[in-house]
Amino acid sequence: MEFTRPLVRGVLVRRYKRFLADVMLEDGREITAHCANPGVMLGLNEPGRIVWLEPNDDPKRKLRFAWRLTEIEGGFAGIDTAIPNRIVGEALRAARVPTLAGYTGFRAEVKYGRNSRIDFLATGEGLPDAYVEVKNVHLRRDGDLAEFPDCVTARGAKHLAEMSDMVAAGHRAIMLYVVQRTDCARVGLAADLDPAYATAFTAAKAAGVEAVAHGARITRAGVWLADEMPFEAPAAS
């Protein structure tokens, strides 16, 4: 996925109201950018960080900039939580997701469960339908470990229960965690931040829900799905 416009460099002044960020541009202007991230963004939203914004000239948008990347040591972290779905969709259509080899049909935002929508429903001749839920991961607290979630996500726990129901109905259910950081090599759960999610994950895994993690290749030109990385699931108690 390539950004539509060249990114603009700035310094983060503050992030507030979840979806807004004040940024000082290199030309001295302080602007307000859209922050497409409902999480707490631990370690990525401190004032003074170098950030990269995508400008737009769409008269329908109130804000002329969207925060896409934060500089981290040796690379970038993506903060737009909509990007993982976009790059997974591209990779699925290009047959670059090994766990879904053989699947040829991919529909996005399909209704299922209890008033929910699955990110992708994959179909293939002679194969069980595969329900694919994509999760954005950008929390890093220890070494090269990326963790999910970065705050309590009741919605995420609900998805795990509904994915278990799909397995019980004879389908595949896959949690696909996309690490939007260039400094991580493995993925785990932040059970201390959301114990309920960790408990729901353990139950879902026991029910047959699969967990797969991929990294992301991130540059100022765009973001693309990268290779699989190890997912370190918690041991069942």
Secondary structure, 3 states (H helix, E strand, C coil): CECCCCCEEEEEEEEECCCEEEEEECCCCEEEEECCCCCCCCCCCCCCCEEEEEECCCCCCCCCEEEEEEEECCEEEECCCCHHHHHHHHHHHCCCCHHHCCCCEEEEEEEECCCEEEEEEEECCCCCCEEEEEEEECEEEECCEEEECCCCCHHHHHHHHHHHHHHHCCCEEEEEEEECECCCCEEEECCCCCHHHHHHHHHHHHHCCEEEEEEEEEECCEEEEEEEECEECCCCC
